Amino acid sequence: MILPIVAYGDPVLKKKAKDIEKEYPKLDELLENMFETMYAAHGVGLAAPQIGLPIRIFLVDTEPFSEDEELSEEEREHLKGFKKVFINATILEETGEEWAFTEGCLSIPDIREDVFRNETIKINYFDENFVEHTETYGGLAARVIQHEYDHIEGILFTDKLSSLKKRLIKGKLTNISKGKVNADYRMRFPLAKKGR
């Protein structure tokens, strides 16, 4: 089932999400709905807060990046089959050079800005079967994970911009929270005026 994506300005996007138990009700169904919602919105990642749930779940599928001619053959190959579920994740370390890449977010349509992030991460998480993993990722896969991980920490990519950039996009962000934006997927806007 395709769920509406929560827009910028909703308090759930600013909450630090809570861990879930293995017995979380209808987890399989939730993950299926999240993947379906992400694909419908042409996203490469989606976190539970973006569908209104303050829980520590996010998923990624970097397949769309495997078409990017600017990336090395090796990285494109890695991104092709990179589809994962992260539950109760904790980033243990972020290392390597910081590098900029233009990021966007399904909760903040029409805004894309350069964000600096570390090259490599080490992350501990549970997969969809509640099997624990500790893994290291680099490059674009690491960046997608960092972006989604920020969501479960109550951080948006716009929080990482300079104060000047934030001032420049403030009006756009206000409009997004009011629903004055064209997204080609279902959204829920915190400040949208209810119809009479």
LUMTIGU-363952 format. One record per atom (N, C-alpha, C): x, y, z; atom name; residue in one letter. Coordinates in pm, 1 decimal, decimal comma. Atoms other than C-alpha are relative to their C-alpha. Layout:
BEGIN
X|Y|Z|kolnu|lumdo
X|Y|Z|CA|A
...
***
This chain:
BEGIN
X|Y|Z|kolnu|lumdo
84,1|-117,8|0,0|N|M
0,0|0,0|0,0|CA|M
89,1|124,7|0,0|C|M
-80,0|-122,6|6,0|N|I
139,2|341,7|-92,1|CA|I
-49,6|96,8|107,3|C|I
34,5|-88,3|-111,5|N|L
147,4|567,2|212,8|CA|L
37,0|143,9|-33,9|C|L
-39,0|-139,4|25,7|N|P
152,2|947,6|213,7|CA|P
132,0|32,0|71,4|C|P
-128,2|-40,0|-59,2|N|I
495,3|1098,4|279,9|CA|I
-19,6|130,7|75,0|C|I
14,0|-115,3|-87,8|N|V
512,3|1346,0|564,7|CA|V
92,5|112,1|-48,6|C|V
-77,0|-113,4|51,2|N|A
625,7|1692,0|452,1|CA|A
76,1|72,9|110,1|C|A
-79,4|-87,2|-86,7|N|Y
879,3|1926,9|604,0|CA|Y
-92,6|80,2|92,3|C|Y
79,6|-78,4|-94,7|N|G
747,4|2098,2|917,1|CA|G
-78,2|-87,2|96,2|C|G
70,5|90,9|-90,9|N|D
582,3|1791,9|1071,6|CA|D
94,0|-35,4|115,8|C|D
-86,3|27,6|-115,6|N|P
714,9|1740,8|1428,5|CA|P
63,8|-139,9|-0,4|C|P
-54,6|137,0|0,5|N|V
768,8|1365,9|1365,4|CA|V
138,8|-3,7|-66,7|C|V
-128,7|-2,1|70,4|N|L
1061,0|1456,7|1136,1|CA|L
112,4|55,3|87,2|C|L
-100,2|-58,7|-89,7|N|K
1237,3|1631,3|1424,9|CA|K
19,7|-82,9|126,7|C|K
-10,4|85,9|-119,0|N|K
1194,1|1350,8|1681,5|CA|K
110,4|-102,3|-17,8|C|K
-93,7|113,1|3,5|N|K
1468,5|1105,4|1769,6|CA|K
-86,6|-125,4|10,8|C|K
87,9|117,7|5,6|N|A
1303,1|774,5|1676,1|CA|A
41,6|-104,8|103,5|C|A
-21,6|103,8|-102,5|N|K
1269,6|481,4|1918,0|CA|K
28,2|-136,4|-65,5|C|K
-23,8|137,6|44,0|N|D
1402,7|126,5|1878,6|CA|D
-130,0|-78,6|2,9|C|D
117,1|88,2|-2,7|N|I
1149,7|-145,6|1803,4|CA|I
43,0|-139,1|46,6|C|I
-23,4|139,7|-41,3|N|E
1117,5|-501,8|1935,9|CA|E
-17,7|-89,8|-121,3|C|E
13,6|99,6|106,4|N|K
1141,0|-810,7|1720,1|CA|K
-148,0|-29,7|-28,4|C|K
142,3|33,6|13,9|N|E
767,5|-863,8|1783,4|CA|E
-83,0|118,0|-50,9|C|E
74,4|-117,6|46,6|N|Y
673,4|-525,5|1632,1|CA|Y
-114,1|-45,0|-91,1|C|Y
115,8|50,1|76,2|N|P
319,8|-576,4|1492,8|CA|P
7,8|31,5|-149,8|C|P
8,1|-11,7|146,4|N|K
291,9|-635,5|1117,1|CA|K
124,7|63,3|-62,2|C|K
-125,3|-58,1|50,2|N|L
659,1|-553,1|1053,3|CA|L
18,2|-27,4|-149,8|C|L
-16,1|34,9|142,1|N|D
668,2|-739,3|718,6|CA|D
-86,2|88,4|-88,7|C|D
94,2|-82,3|76,8|N|E
364,0|-549,0|596,8|CA|E
48,7|145,2|-5,2|C|E
-50,9|-137,1|-5,8|N|L
514,0|-217,5|710,8|CA|L
116,6|17,1|-97,8|C|L
-116,6|-10,1|88,9|N|L
841,2|-285,0|525,3|CA|L
-42,4|-5,0|-146,8|C|L
52,1|10,6|137,5|N|E
652,1|-388,2|211,2|CA|E
-62,3|133,2|-43,5|C|E
63,7|-129,6|29,8|N|N
446,1|-66,1|227,4|CA|N
103,5|110,6|-17,0|C|N
-104,5|-102,3|11,2|N|M
760,0|140,5|281,6|CA|M
73,8|-10,0|-133,2|C|M
-65,5|16,5|130,7|N|F
933,0|-8,1|-24,1|CA|F
-91,5|50,7|-112,0|C|F
96,4|-40,7|103,0|N|E
617,9|43,1|-231,2|CA|E
-12,5|152,9|-5,8|C|E
11,7|-146,0|-9,1|N|T
589,3|404,6|-110,7|CA|T
124,6|66,8|-58,8|C|T
-126,2|-55,8|49,6|N|M
957,7|474,0|-183,9|CA|M
8,3|-9,4|-152,0|C|M
-6,7|16,7|146,0|N|Y
938,2|330,7|-537,0|CA|Y
-99,8|91,1|-71,2|C|Y
103,2|-84,6|61,7|N|A
616,5|519,8|-612,4|CA|A
46,0|145,5|-7,1|C|A
-48,7|-138,0|-5,0|N|A
796,5|843,6|-519,0|CA|A
138,1|13,9|-66,0|C|A
-131,5|2,3|66,3|N|H
1114,0|746,7|-712,6|CA|H
113,0|37,1|95,7|C|H
-104,7|-25,5|-98,9|N|G
1323,3|758,0|-395,5|CA|G
101,5|-113,1|2,5|C|G
-101,3|104,3|-17,4|N|V
1641,7|565,9|-311,9|CA|V
10,4|-38,9|147,6|C|V
1,3|31,9|-142,6|N|G
1571,2|561,1|61,3|CA|G
-126,5|55,6|62,1|C|G
118,1|-49,1|-72,0|N|L
1283,2|603,3|305,5|CA|L
13,2|-42,7|145,9|C|L
-6,5|29,4|-143,6|N|A
1275,9|625,8|683,6|CA|A
-140,4|5,6|58,7|C|A
133,2|7,4|-61,6|N|A
979,3|544,2|907,6|CA|A
-56,4|137,2|40,3|C|A
57,5|-131,2|-32,7|N|P
946,8|906,3|1034,9|CA|P
-63,3|69,5|-121,0|C|P
54,9|-62,3|120,5|N|Q
876,5|1006,7|673,6|CA|Q
-140,6|-49,0|-33,3|C|Q
139,6|43,4|16,5|N|I
553,7|805,7|688,9|CA|I
-72,8|17,9|133,6|C|I
67,4|-37,5|-124,1|N|G
472,8|942,9|1032,9|CA|G
26,1|-89,7|119,5|C|G
-27,5|91,1|-111,7|N|L
618,9|665,8|1251,8|CA|L
134,5|31,1|63,8|C|L
-127,0|-35,4|-64,4|N|P
883,0|770,6|1509,7|CA|P
78,3|-122,3|48,0|C|P
-72,6|122,6|-34,8|N|I
1060,0|432,0|1501,0|CA|I
125,2|-12,8|-87,0|C|I
-130,7|7,4|65,7|N|R
1415,2|336,6|1400,5|CA|R
4,1|-106,1|-110,6|C|R
-3,1|86,7|118,8|N|I
1356,4|176,9|1061,6|CA|I
25,9|89,9|-120,4|C|I
-7,8|-63,5|131,7|N|F
1482,4|288,4|723,2|CA|F
43,4|-105,6|-100,1|C|F
-39,1|94,4|104,5|N|L
1537,5|115,9|392,7|CA|L
58,6|77,5|-116,3|C|L
-65,5|-63,0|114,3|N|V
1746,3|187,6|86,8|CA|V
-0,3|-96,2|-118,6|C|V
-21,5|75,0|123,2|N|D
1762,6|73,7|-273,5|CA|D
66,2|97,0|-97,5|C|D
-77,7|-97,8|77,7|N|T
2037,0|251,5|-467,3|CA|T
5,6|-32,3|-149,8|C|T
2,9|40,8|142,2|N|E
1958,8|84,3|-802,6|CA|E
0,7|120,0|-97,0|C|E
1,6|-111,3|96,3|N|P
1874,4|421,5|-973,9|CA|P
138,4|62,8|-23,3|C|P
-133,5|-57,1|16,0|N|F
2232,5|540,8|-911,4|CA|F
90,7|-86,8|-87,6|C|F
-86,1|89,1|78,5|N|S
2371,9|239,7|-1098,6|CA|S
2,3|41,8|-147,9|C|S
5,2|-51,4|138,2|N|E
2279,5|426,2|-1420,7|CA|E
87,5|125,0|-16,5|C|E
-72,6|-127,6|2,9|N|D
2493,2|731,4|-1328,9|CA|D
136,5|-15,7|-64,6|C|D
-123,7|12,0|79,6|N|E
2767,1|762,3|-1593,6|CA|E
121,5|62,2|70,0|C|E
-112,2|-68,5|-64,7|N|E
2978,4|987,8|-1366,8|CA|E
67,3|-86,8|106,9|C|E
-57,8|86,9|-102,9|N|L
3036,9|706,0|-1117,4|CA|L
88,7|-105,5|-65,0|C|L
-88,3|104,3|53,4|N|S
3307,5|443,5|-1157,0|CA|S
-82,2|-126,5|-25,9|C|S
64,6|128,0|34,8|N|E
3210,7|106,8|-1308,3|CA|E
-22,2|-83,1|127,0|C|E
3,5|78,6|-123,5|N|E
3288,0|-57,0|-972,8|CA|E
-111,8|49,5|93,7|C|E
103,3|-54,3|-88,8|N|E
3064,5|178,5|-774,2|CA|E
-140,1|-24,0|-57,4|C|E
131,5|23,5|62,5|N|R
2778,3|148,2|-1024,6|CA|R
-44,0|-144,1|20,8|C|R
29,1|141,9|-19,4|N|E
2800,4|-229,6|-996,0|CA|E
-45,9|-25,7|143,4|C|E
34,2|15,8|-142,4|N|H
2789,4|-208,5|-615,1|CA|H
-140,3|55,2|28,8|C|H
128,5|-65,2|-27,0|N|L
2486,8|24,3|-620,9|CA|L
-117,0|-75,0|-64,2|C|L
105,2|70,9|74,8|N|K
2296,2|-201,0|-862,1|CA|K
-83,3|-91,8|89,4|C|K
77,7|94,1|-81,1|N|G
2201,9|-467,4|-609,9|CA|G
-10,7|40,4|145,6|C|G
-6,4|-42,9|-139,9|N|F
2218,7|-255,7|-296,2|CA|F
-138,3|37,2|51,7|C|F
135,5|-19,4|-52,4|N|K
1877,4|-299,8|-134,7|CA|K
-1,9|-59,4|139,9|C|K
-11,4|46,3|-138,0|N|K
1862,2|-321,0|243,5|CA|K
-100,9|66,3|91,9|C|K
84,1|-51,5|-108,6|N|V
1647,6|-276,1|551,6|CA|V
89,9|17,0|121,9|C|V
-77,6|-28,2|-121,0|N|F
1803,3|-115,8|860,0|CA|F
-96,4|24,5|115,7|C|F
86,5|-13,7|-117,7|N|I
1628,3|-161,6|1196,8|CA|I
89,1|26,2|121,3|C|I
-74,5|-34,7|-123,1|N|N
1750,3|-5,9|1526,0|CA|N
147,4|27,8|-29,2|C|N
-138,0|-23,9|43,3|N|A
2062,4|118,4|1345,7|CA|A
71,5|100,9|89,5|C|A
-88,1|-96,2|-66,0|N|T
2353,6|295,0|1513,9|CA|T
125,1|13,6|-84,4|C|T
-126,7|-21,9|70,0|N|I
2637,3|452,9|1318,8|CA|I
108,7|4,9|106,1|C|I
-106,6|12,9|-99,6|N|L
2948,5|353,9|1513,7|CA|L
114,5|96,3|-27,3|C|L
-102,1|-99,6|33,8|N|E
3195,6|569,8|1323,4|CA|E
-17,2|48,9|-142,7|C|E
-1,0|-61,9|132,6|N|E
3221,9|805,8|1027,7|CA|E
143,3|45,8|-23,0|C|E
-140,5|-30,2|23,3|N|T
3567,4|834,3|872,9|CA|T
22,1|43,6|-144,3|C|T
-33,5|-38,9|136,7|N|G
3746,8|953,8|560,8|CA|G
-29,6|146,7|-25,4|C|G
19,9|-139,0|41,4|N|E
3732,3|1281,9|373,6|CA|E
-148,5|33,8|-3,2|C|E
137,7|-46,8|23,0|N|E
3415,4|1489,5|380,0|CA|E
-10,0|38,3|-146,6|C|E
18,6|-36,2|140,9|N|W
3276,1|1528,8|28,7|CA|W
-143,1|47,8|-20,9|C|W
131,4|-60,3|26,7|N|A
2985,8|1722,3|-116,8|CA|A
-72,4|-77,1|-109,1|C|A
84,6|64,3|100,9|N|F
2698,9|1573,2|-311,7|CA|F
-137,4|66,1|11,7|C|F
130,6|-65,5|-2,1|N|T
2366,1|1725,1|-410,8|CA|T
-105,2|-98,6|48,8|C|T
102,0|87,5|-58,8|N|E
2096,7|1571,8|-191,3|CA|E
-137,8|63,5|-11,6|C|E
139,4|-41,4|-6,6|N|G
1721,5|1589,0|-200,6|CA|G
-68,1|-91,7|99,9|C|G
71,2|80,4|-99,1|N|C
1454,5|1439,6|22,8|CA|C
-147,4|-5,6|-38,5|C|C
142,0|14,4|35,8|N|L
1105,4|1301,6|-39,9|CA|L
-90,2|87,4|87,1|C|L
79,6|-85,6|-88,7|N|S
979,9|1506,4|259,0|CA|S
18,8|148,3|-31,7|C|S
-30,4|-139,6|34,5|N|I
1128,0|1823,4|107,7|CA|I
10,6|10,7|-151,9|C|I
-7,9|2,3|146,5|N|P
1034,0|1813,7|-262,7|CA|P
48,9|133,3|-56,6|C|P
-43,4|-120,9|72,8|N|D
1190,7|2062,1|-509,1|CA|D
117,8|74,0|61,2|C|D
-120,1|-65,1|-53,5|N|I
1489,0|2148,3|-287,7|CA|I
114,1|-100,7|-6,5|C|I
-119,1|84,6|9,3|N|R
1828,8|2004,9|-368,8|CA|R
120,5|87,5|31,7|C|R
-116,3|-78,3|-41,0|N|E
2149,3|2125,0|-203,5|CA|E
119,2|-92,4|23,4|C|E
-122,0|75,1|-29,7|N|D
2509,5|2015,4|-162,7|CA|D
14,4|-19,6|150,1|C|D
-19,5|33,2|-140,8|N|V
2567,8|1837,7|168,2|CA|V
135,5|-70,0|12,3|C|V
-129,3|64,7|-25,6|N|F
2908,6|1740,8|308,0|CA|F
-19,0|-114,2|98,0|C|F
5,2|116,3|-89,0|N|R
2937,6|1394,7|459,5|CA|R
132,1|-76,0|-8,3|C|R
-120,5|84,9|2,3|N|N
3220,3|1158,4|555,6|CA|N
-15,7|-110,7|-102,3|C|N
-5,6|98,5|107,2|N|E
3325,0|905,0|297,4|CA|E
-44,0|-140,2|43,8|C|E
17,8|138,5|-43,9|N|T
3301,1|587,3|507,9|CA|T
-72,6|-4,8|134,3|C|T
70,0|18,8|-128,0|N|I
3070,1|465,2|784,5|CA|I
8,8|-145,3|44,2|C|I
14,0|133,7|-57,7|N|K
3059,9|168,7|1017,5|CA|K
-132,5|3,9|74,5|C|K
135,6|-3,6|-55,0|N|I
2703,7|81,9|1117,4|CA|I
-39,3|-135,7|57,5|C|I
55,7|121,0|-61,2|N|N
2538,3|-171,5|1347,0|CA|N
-151,5|8,5|-16,9|C|N
145,4|-1,4|21,9|N|Y
2179,8|-270,8|1264,5|CA|Y
-54,1|-141,9|-2,2|C|Y
67,8|128,0|20,5|N|F
1925,8|-550,6|1242,8|CA|F
-66,8|4,6|-136,4|C|F
69,8|4,7|128,6|N|D
1789,0|-664,9|907,3|CA|D
-146,5|-35,8|21,7|C|D
145,1|26,1|-9,6|N|E
1425,3|-748,5|830,5|CA|E
-32,4|-127,8|77,0|C|E
21,0|124,4|-76,8|N|N
1470,1|-1091,6|996,4|CA|N
54,9|10,6|142,7|C|N
-57,9|-27,9|-131,4|N|F
1617,4|-930,5|1309,1|CA|F
131,7|-74,2|23,7|C|F
-136,3|51,6|-11,5|N|V
1963,1|-1067,1|1236,7|CA|V
90,2|123,5|12,0|C|V
-86,2|-116,6|-23,6|N|E
2230,5|-831,4|1371,0|CA|E
120,9|-0,3|-93,8|C|E
-116,0|-17,4|88,4|N|H
2504,3|-694,1|1142,0|CA|H
80,8|121,2|45,6|C|H
-84,1|-120,0|-10,6|N|T
2800,2|-460,1|1179,9|CA|T
79,6|4,6|-129,3|C|T
-59,4|-6,0|133,8|N|E
2919,2|-343,7|838,1|CA|E
58,0|137,8|-26,8|C|E
-61,7|-125,5|40,8|N|T
3130,2|-77,1|673,1|CA|T
-38,7|28,2|-144,6|C|T
39,4|-41,0|135,3|N|Y
3013,2|116,8|366,6|CA|Y
72,7|127,7|-37,0|C|Y
-63,4|-122,4|47,9|N|G
3171,4|384,9|152,0|CA|G
-75,6|56,8|-118,4|C|G
54,8|-60,5|121,4|N|G
3085,9|620,4|-132,1|CA|G
-147,5|35,2|10,8|C|G
140,2|-39,9|8,3|N|L
2728,9|678,4|-242,4|CA|L
-91,2|-84,9|88,6|C|L
80,3|86,5|-87,9|N|A
2589,7|377,9|-51,2|CA|A
4,8|54,7|142,6|C|A
-14,8|-56,2|-134,5|N|A
2730,5|527,8|270,6|CA|A
-82,1|127,7|13,3|C|A
72,9|-126,9|-4,5|N|R
2578,3|866,1|184,7|CA|R
-151,2|-22,2|11,4|C|R
144,9|26,7|-6,7|N|V
2229,3|725,5|124,5|CA|V
-36,2|-48,6|141,1|C|V
23,5|49,6|-136,0|N|I
2253,9|539,6|457,2|CA|I
6,8|115,2|100,3|C|I
-13,5|-114,0|-92,2|N|Q
2374,4|855,4|637,1|CA|Q
-122,2|91,0|-6,3|C|Q
117,6|-86,9|17,8|N|H
2086,4|1058,3|492,4|CA|H
-121,8|-60,8|70,5|C|H
116,1|66,1|-62,5|N|E
1826,0|802,2|602,9|CA|E
19,2|-14,3|150,8|C|E
-30,6|11,7|-143,1|N|Y
1999,0|749,3|938,2|CA|Y
-31,4|131,8|71,2|C|Y
32,8|-130,4|-58,4|N|D
1969,3|1123,1|1002,6|CA|D
-148,9|10,4|30,8|C|D
145,1|-5,6|-22,8|N|H
1591,4|1083,9|967,8|CA|H
-39,6|-64,0|133,2|C|H
39,0|65,0|-126,3|N|I
1575,4|841,4|1262,3|CA|I
62,8|70,3|120,3|C|I
-59,3|-82,3|-106,1|N|E
1788,8|1088,5|1460,1|CA|E
-69,8|136,1|9,7|C|E
72,9|-127,2|-2,2|N|G
1543,6|1372,3|1386,5|CA|G
73,3|112,5|-71,6|C|G
-80,0|-99,0|73,6|N|I
1783,9|1546,8|1146,7|CA|I
-37,8|-4,8|-148,8|C|I
27,6|-8,9|143,5|N|L
1702,5|1668,3|793,9|CA|L
123,9|54,2|-70,3|C|L
-120,7|-46,2|70,1|N|F
1959,8|1741,4|523,8|CA|F
9,3|152,1|1,4|C|F
-1,1|-147,1|-3,6|N|T
1856,3|2109,1|537,5|CA|T
62,4|51,4|129,9|C|T
-63,8|-40,0|-126,7|N|D
1982,4|2117,9|899,5|CA|D
151,5|9,6|-15,6|C|D
-145,5|4,9|17,9|N|K
2333,5|2058,4|763,5|CA|K
51,5|112,9|-90,6|C|K
-40,2|-108,2|90,3|N|L
2334,0|2365,9|537,3|CA|L
50,3|120,9|78,4|C|L
-50,2|-122,4|-64,0|N|S
2508,0|2695,8|611,7|CA|S
-119,3|91,0|34,5|C|S
110,8|-88,0|-40,2|N|S
2299,7|2967,6|780,0|CA|S
-46,6|85,4|-117,9|C|S
39,6|-77,7|118,5|N|L
2305,0|3166,3|453,8|CA|L
-92,8|-84,4|-87,8|C|L
83,7|89,2|82,0|N|K
2169,9|2868,7|254,5|CA|K
-137,2|-18,4|64,8|C|K
127,4|18,6|-70,1|N|K
1903,9|2812,5|522,8|CA|K
-90,7|120,8|-19,0|C|K
80,9|-121,8|18,7|N|R
1790,6|3174,5|492,9|CA|R
-55,3|6,0|-141,8|C|R
42,1|-5,9|140,1|N|L
1775,3|3146,7|113,7|CA|L
-116,6|-93,9|-31,5|C|L
106,6|97,0|31,9|N|I
1545,3|2841,7|120,3|CA|I
-116,2|4,7|99,7|C|I
102,3|-5,5|-105,7|N|K
1335,1|2943,3|423,7|CA|K
-142,5|11,8|-56,8|C|K
132,4|-20,3|60,2|N|G
1041,2|3064,8|211,2|CA|G
-51,1|-126,4|-68,1|C|G
36,5|124,6|68,6|N|K
1044,2|2746,7|1,9|CA|K
-43,9|-105,7|101,6|C|K
32,0|100,0|-103,0|N|L
1043,5|2530,7|317,8|CA|L
-136,9|28,1|61,8|C|L
130,8|-38,3|-56,4|N|T
747,8|2724,5|461,7|CA|T
-111,1|-40,2|-96,8|C|T
100,2|37,1|100,1|N|N
558,5|2672,5|135,4|CA|N
-22,3|-151,1|-4,5|C|N
13,6|146,4|0,3|N|I
631,1|2298,3|144,0|CA|I
-88,3|-43,6|116,6|C|I
79,5|42,6|-116,3|N|S
488,6|2267,4|496,5|CA|S
-147,5|39,0|-14,9|C|S
140,1|-41,8|23,8|N|K
174,0|2450,0|375,8|CA|K
-62,5|-74,9|-117,5|C|K
53,4|75,5|113,2|N|G
136,9|2217,3|78,0|CA|G
9,5|73,0|-131,8|C|G
-16,1|-76,4|125,1|N|K
233,5|2479,7|-180,6|CA|K
121,4|-51,8|-74,7|C|K
-109,2|63,9|72,8|N|V
452,5|2243,5|-379,9|CA|V
-60,7|-107,7|-89,3|C|V
49,7|105,1|88,6|N|N
407,0|2005,1|-670,5|CA|N
83,6|-125,7|15,5|C|N
-67,7|128,9|-11,4|N|A
503,5|1654,8|-571,1|CA|A
-84,1|-99,7|-78,2|C|A
77,9|96,5|78,3|N|D
406,8|1367,0|-799,1|CA|D
-24,3|-128,6|79,4|C|D
34,5|112,7|-86,6|N|Y
339,9|1140,0|-499,9|CA|Y
-81,9|55,3|116,8|C|Y
87,3|-41,2|-110,5|N|R
101,5|1145,0|-202,7|CA|R
81,0|56,8|115,0|C|R
-69,0|-61,0|-114,2|N|M
205,1|1375,6|78,7|CA|M
-99,7|43,7|105,4|C|M
80,4|-53,1|-109,9|N|R
75,4|1490,3|415,2|CA|R
70,6|126,5|47,7|C|R
-60,5|-129,3|-32,4|N|F
137,3|1859,8|488,9|CA|F
-47,1|48,7|136,3|C|F
37,8|-38,0|-136,0|N|P
148,2|1979,0|851,2|CA|P
-79,9|129,8|8,7|C|P
66,4|-130,5|-11,2|N|L
29,1|2336,3|783,1|CA|L
-100,9|26,2|-109,5|C|L
96,5|-21,0|109,2|N|A
-203,2|2280,3|488,0|CA|A
-135,8|37,2|58,6|C|A
134,4|-40,6|-45,6|N|K
-536,0|2453,7|530,5|CA|K
-98,9|-111,3|-36,2|C|K
101,1|104,0|25,1|N|K
-815,6|2201,1|567,7|CA|K
-112,4|59,9|-85,3|C|K
111,7|-47,2|84,2|N|G
-1087,6|2227,3|303,2|CA|G
-125,4|14,4|84,7|C|G
122,5|-23,1|-79,6|N|R
-1421,5|2357,9|430,0|CA|R
-98,6|-113,0|-18,9|C|R
***
